[in-house]
């Protein structure tokens, strides 16, 4: 054994074979003592304590039988508690083992996303998709990892070809829009299928030509994204943030953008038929030549938006804010503008045949004089005489009325 010298004499060190044997003996004595104590507690002390009150009135033979019955009950209870403890310990071990497996799978999948090989990146994306299904508490962090992957692979750069601000996207240009790589498209598919409580964070991503049909990016952050020519039909974008986003030529038919923010967004030439834009912010947005038949813009904020030449036939514009909005040459045939605020709106050449303007706000005679009306156009009570006046005159510069 090891010893050291000190002023008080030799001191034994904790080491060597002797110390190991001593620890074994001490452990054995402690375990034996605890076992004996538990056996005494279960077989003697506890049964007697439980049986004393009733055993005093019994004969000796009956008292012994009763005591044995109490011992059996105590042992059964102890055995049940031991089994329960074993189950709890096993369950805890299973949970810890599963958490370890999830951590290993997570780390492996994330490392695959940095691979130079396409198949490895695809494997990482699908591994994270499977992991999100198996471990819902990791879904939020997985959505953040996939969002970062998409933005890193397709960032908005100065090399993205720009376009004349006065022009919309032509069909030929849409056909030439580059599509996202398979791994980026796969990541978008996974993000769009995860649902709540995840939130895609794709700000400043170049997603031109992306196929997002029927996916959900509710409350997503897509500011300054390039979604030019993308397929967003039936996509859920409720309360999403799309300020300054390029959506030229995008297909948004049937999409749900209720409560979304699209301030200064560019939707020139976009197809947004039967889409939902209720309570949406579209201030200073550009929707020139957009195809928006039967679109719902109820309570939407279109302050200073430009809808020149847009097709808004059958649109729901009830209670919409159209202050300083340009609707020149727009087709609002059959549109409902009840409660809409048209202060300063440009209605030059706007087709309002069969439109309901009976309860609009701030509508003036000058605005109507420059618009195209019809006999079925419903005007406010103070301006309803205009239909008869226009029907009787053909003076230049006045509004046009058609049947």
C-alpha positions in Angstrom: 0.0 0.0 0.0 1.0 3.6 -0.5 2.1 5.7 2.5 3.3 9.3 3.0 5.1 10.9 5.9 3.8 13.8 7.9 4.5 15.4 11.2 2.0 13.2 12.9 3.3 10.0 11.4 2.5 7.8 8.4 -0.9 8.4 6.6 -2.5 5.6 4.6 -3.3 6.7 1.0 -6.5 5.6 -0.7 -5.0 3.4 -3.4 -3.8 0.0 -4.2 -5.3 -3.4 -3.8 -6.0 -3.1 0.0 -8.2 -0.1 -0.5 -10.2 -1.8 -3.2 -10.9 -4.9 -1.0 -11.9 -2.6 1.9 -14.5 -0.8 -0.3 -15.9 -4.2 -1.4 -16.3 -5.3 2.2 -17.9 -2.0 3.3 -20.3 -2.1 0.4 -21.3 -5.7 1.2 -21.9 -4.8 4.9 -24.0 -1.8 4.0 -26.1 -3.7 1.5 -26.6 -6.6 3.9 -27.6 -4.2 6.7 -30.1 -2.5 4.5 -31.5 -5.8 3.3 -31.9 -7.1 6.9 -33.5 -3.8 7.9 -36.0 -3.9 5.1 -36.8 -7.6 5.8 -37.4 -6.8 9.5 -39.6 -3.9 8.6 -41.7 -5.9 6.1 -41.9 -9.2 8.1 -42.0 -8.1 11.7 -42.5 -4.5 12.6 -45.0 -3.4 9.9 -47.2 -6.6 10.1 -47.3 -6.3 13.9 -48.2 -2.7 13.8 -51.0 -3.3 11.3 -52.3 -6.4 13.1 -52.1 -5.4 16.7 -55.5 -3.8 17.0 -57.4 -6.8 15.7 -55.1 -9.5 17.0 -55.7 -8.7 20.7 -59.2 -10.0 20.4 -58.2 -13.3 18.7 -57.0 -16.6 20.1 -53.3 -17.4 19.7 -53.8 -19.7 16.7 -56.1 -17.2 15.0 -53.7 -14.4 15.9 -50.8 -16.2 14.1 -53.0 -16.8 11.0 -54.1 -13.2 11.0 -50.4 -12.0 11.3 -49.4 -14.2 8.4 -52.2 -12.8 6.3 -51.0 -9.3 7.1 -47.4 -10.3 6.2 -48.6 -11.6 2.8 -50.5 -8.4 2.1 -47.4 -6.3 3.0 -45.2 -8.4 0.8 -47.6 -8.2 -2.1 -47.7 -4.4 -1.7 -44.0 -4.2 -1.5 -43.6 -6.4 -4.6 -46.1 -4.2 -6.5 -44.2 -1.1 -5.6 -40.9 -2.7 -6.6 -42.5 -3.6 -10.0 -43.8 -0.1 -10.4 -40.4 1.3 -9.6 -38.8 -1.0 -12.1 -41.3 0.2 -14.8 -40.6 3.8 -14.0 -36.9 3.2 -14.2 -37.2 1.3 -17.5 -39.5 4.1 -19.0 -37.0 6.7 -17.9 -34.2 4.8 -19.5 -36.2 4.4 -22.7 -36.9 8.2 -22.9 -33.3 9.0 -22.3 -32.2 6.5 -25.0 -34.7 7.9 -27.5 -33.6 11.4 -26.8 -30.1 10.4 -27.5 -31.1 8.7 -30.8 -33.0 11.9 -31.8 -30.0 14.0 -31.1 -27.7 11.7 -33.1 -30.2 11.7 -36.0 -30.6 15.5 -35.9 -26.8 16.1 -36.0 -26.3 13.6 -38.8 -29.1 15.2 -40.9 -27.8 18.7 -40.4 -24.3 17.7 -41.4 -25.7 16.2 -44.6 -27.1 19.6 -45.6 -23.6 20.9 -46.0 -22.5 18.2 -48.3 -21.3 19.0 -51.8 -23.4 16.1 -53.2 -27.0 16.6 -54.2 -28.2 13.2 -53.0 -26.6 13.7 -49.6 -28.4 17.1 -49.2 -31.7 15.5 -50.3 -31.2 12.8 -47.7 -30.6 15.4 -45.0 -33.8 17.2 -45.9 -35.9 14.0 -45.8 -34.2 12.9 -42.6 -35.2 16.1 -41.0 -38.8 15.7 -42.3 -39.0 12.2 -40.7 -37.5 13.6 -37.5 -40.0 16.4 -37.3 -42.8 13.8 -37.5 -41.2 11.6 -34.8 -40.3 14.5 -32.4 -42.8 17.3 -32.5 -40.9 19.3 -29.9 -38.1 19.7 -32.4 -40.3 20.8 -35.3 -39.7 24.5 -34.7 -35.9 24.2 -34.7 -36.1 21.9 -37.8 -38.1 24.6 -39.6 -35.5 27.1 -38.7 -32.7 24.9 -40.0 -34.5 24.2 -43.3 -35.3 27.9 -43.7 -31.7 28.8 -43.2 -30.7 26.1 -45.7 -33.0 27.5 -48.4 -31.9 31.1 -47.9 -28.2 30.0 -47.9 -28.7 28.0 -51.1 -30.8 30.7 -52.9 -30.0 34.1 -51.5 -31.1 37.3 -53.3 -28.0 38.7 -54.9 -27.2 41.6 -57.2 -26.7 39.0 -60.0 -30.5 38.4 -60.2 -31.6 39.9 -63.5 -33.6 43.0 -63.0 -36.4 44.3 -65.1 -37.8 47.6 -66.3 -40.0 48.9 -63.4 -42.6 50.0 -65.9 -43.0 46.5 -67.4 -44.7 43.3 -66.3 -43.4 39.8 -66.8 -44.3 38.4 -70.2 -45.2 34.8 -70.8 -41.9 34.2 -72.7 -39.9 35.6 -69.7 -41.9 33.3 -67.3 -40.9 30.3 -69.4 -37.3 31.2 -68.9 -37.5 31.7 -65.1 -35.0 29.3 -63.5 -36.4 26.7 -61.1 -35.0 26.0 -57.6 -32.6 23.0 -57.4 -34.2 19.7 -56.2 -32.8 20.0 -52.7 -34.2 23.5 -52.3 -37.6 22.5 -53.7 -37.6 19.5 -51.3 -36.9 21.8 -48.3 -39.7 24.1 -49.4 -42.1 21.1 -49.7 -41.2 20.0 -46.2 -41.5 23.5 -44.7 -44.9 24.0 -46.4 -46.2 20.7 -45.0 -45.1 21.2 -41.4 -47.9 23.5 -40.4 -48.3 25.0 -36.9 -46.4 25.9 -34.7 -43.6 26.2 -37.2 -42.9 29.5 -39.1 -40.9 29.6 -42.3 -38.3 32.3 -42.3 -37.4 32.9 -45.9 -36.7 36.6 -46.0 -34.5 37.6 -49.0 -34.6 34.2 -50.7 -34.6 33.8 -54.5 -37.5 31.5 -55.1 -38.2 32.2 -58.7 -40.3 29.5 -60.3 -40.8 27.6 -57.1 -43.6 25.0 -57.0 -45.6 25.9 -53.8 -49.0 24.7 -54.9 -51.2 23.9 -51.9 -48.5 24.3 -49.3 -48.8 26.4 -46.0 -46.5 29.2 -45.0 -48.9 30.7 -42.4 -47.2 33.6 -40.5 -44.1 33.1 -42.6 -41.5 35.8 -43.1 -41.0 36.2 -46.8 -40.0 39.8 -47.0 -38.0 40.9 -50.1 -38.3 37.4 -51.6 -38.2 36.9 -55.3 -41.3 34.7 -56.1 -41.4 35.8 -59.8 -43.3 33.2 -61.8 -43.9 30.9 -58.8 -46.8 28.5 -58.5 -48.7 29.6 -55.3 -52.1 28.3 -56.2 -54.2 27.4 -53.1 -51.2 28.2 -50.9 -51.9 29.3 -47.4 -50.2 32.6 -46.5 -52.4 33.8 -43.7 -50.7 36.6 -41.7 -47.5 36.1 -43.7 -45.1 39.0 -44.2 -44.4 39.7 -47.9 -43.4 43.3 -47.8 -41.4 44.4 -50.9 -41.7 40.9 -52.4 -41.5 40.4 -56.2 -44.6 38.3 -57.2 -44.6 39.4 -60.9 -46.3 36.8 -63.0 -46.9 34.5 -60.0 -50.0 32.2 -59.9 -52.0 32.9 -56.7 -55.4 31.5 -57.8 -57.3 30.4 -54.7 -54.5 31.4 -52.3 -55.3 32.5 -48.8 -53.5 35.7 -47.8 -56.0 36.9 -45.2 -54.3 39.3 -42.8 -51.0 39.2 -44.8 -48.7 42.2 -45.2 -47.8 43.0 -48.9 -46.7 46.6 -48.6 -44.9 47.7 -51.8 -45.2 44.1 -53.1 -45.0 43.8 -56.9 -47.9 41.6 -58.3 -47.9 43.0 -61.9 -49.3 40.4 -64.2 -50.0 38.0 -61.4 -53.0 35.6 -61.5 -55.0 36.0 -58.2 -58.4 34.8 -59.2 -60.7 33.9 -56.3 -57.8 34.5 -53.9 -58.5 35.8 -50.3 -56.9 39.1 -49.4 -59.2 40.0 -46.5 -57.8 42.4 -44.0 -54.6 42.4 -46.1 -52.2 45.3 -46.2 -51.4 46.2 -49.9 -50.4 49.8 -49.4 -48.3 51.1 -52.4 -48.5 47.6 -54.0 -48.3 47.2 -57.7 -51.1 45.1 -59.3 -51.1 46.5 -62.9 -52.6 44.1 -65.4 -53.2 41.5 -62.6 -55.9 39.0 -63.2 -58.0 39.2 -60.0 -61.5 38.0 -61.0 -63.7 37.3 -58.0 -60.8 38.1 -55.6 -61.8 39.0 -52.0 -60.2 42.3 -50.9 -62.7 43.0 -48.1 -61.3 45.5 -45.6 -58.0 45.4 -47.5 -55.7 48.4 -47.3 -54.9 49.5 -50.9 -53.7 53.0 -50.0 -51.7 54.4 -53.0 -51.8 51.0 -54.7 -51.6 50.8 -58.5 -54.2 48.6 -60.2 -54.0 50.1 -63.7 -55.6 47.7 -66.2 -56.3 45.0 -63.6 -59.2 42.6 -64.0 -61.3 42.9 -60.9 -64.6 41.7 -62.2 -66.8 40.3 -59.4 -64.2 41.4 -56.8 -65.3 41.9 -53.2 -64.0 45.3 -52.1 -66.4 46.0 -49.3 -65.0 48.3 -46.7 -61.6 48.4 -48.5 -59.3 51.4 -48.3 -58.8 52.8 -51.8 -57.5 56.2 -50.9 -55.3 57.6 -53.7 -55.5 54.2 -55.4 -55.0 54.2 -59.2 -57.8 52.1 -60.8 -57.4 53.6 -64.3 -58.7 51.3 -67.0 -59.4 48.6 -64.4 -62.3 46.3 -65.0 -64.6 46.2 -61.9 -67.6 44.8 -63.6 -70.0 43.4 -60.9 -67.6 44.4 -58.1 -68.9 45.2 -54.6 -67.5 48.4 -53.2 -69.9 48.9 -50.4 -68.3 50.9 -47.6 -65.1 51.4 -49.6 -63.2 54.7 -49.2 -62.5 56.1 -52.7 -61.0 59.4 -51.6 -58.6 60.6 -54.3 -58.9 57.3 -56.3 -58.2 57.5 -60.0 -61.2 56.1 -61.9 -60.2 57.2 -65.4 -61.6 54.6 -67.8 -62.5 52.3 -64.9 -65.3 49.9 -65.9 -68.0 50.0 -63.2 -70.8 48.3 -65.0 -73.1 46.5 -62.5 -70.8 47.5 -59.7 -72.2 48.4 -56.3 -71.1 51.8 -55.2 -74.2 52.7 -53.3 -72.5 53.1 -49.9 -69.0 54.1 -50.9 -67.2 56.9 -49.1 -65.7 60.1 -50.6 -66.9 59.3 -54.1 -67.2 62.4 -56.2 -68.9 63.5 -59.4 -65.6 64.1 -61.1 -64.5 60.5 -60.5 -67.6 59.1 -62.0 -67.4 61.4 -65.0 -64.2 59.7 -66.0 -65.4 56.2 -65.4 -67.5 53.7 -67.5 -70.8 53.1 -65.9 -73.9 51.0 -66.8 -77.6 51.1 -66.1 -77.1 48.4 -63.4 -74.4 50.4 -61.7 -75.5 51.2 -58.2 -74.5 54.8 -57.1 -74.9 56.6 -53.8 -78.3 58.4 -53.4 -76.7 61.8 -54.0 -75.2 60.7 -57.3 -77.8 58.4 -58.7 -79.1 61.1 -61.0 -75.8 60.9 -62.9 -76.9 57.8 -64.8 -79.9 59.7 -66.3 -77.7 62.8 -67.0 -75.1 60.8 -68.8 -77.7 58.9 -70.8 -79.0 62.2 -72.2 -75.7 63.8 -73.1 -72.7 63.0 -75.2 -70.6 66.0 -74.3 -66.8 65.3 -74.6 -65.0 64.7 -71.4 -68.0 63.2 -69.5 -68.3 59.7 -68.3 -69.5 56.9 -70.5 -72.6 54.9 -69.9 -73.4 51.5 -71.4 -76.3 49.2 -71.0 
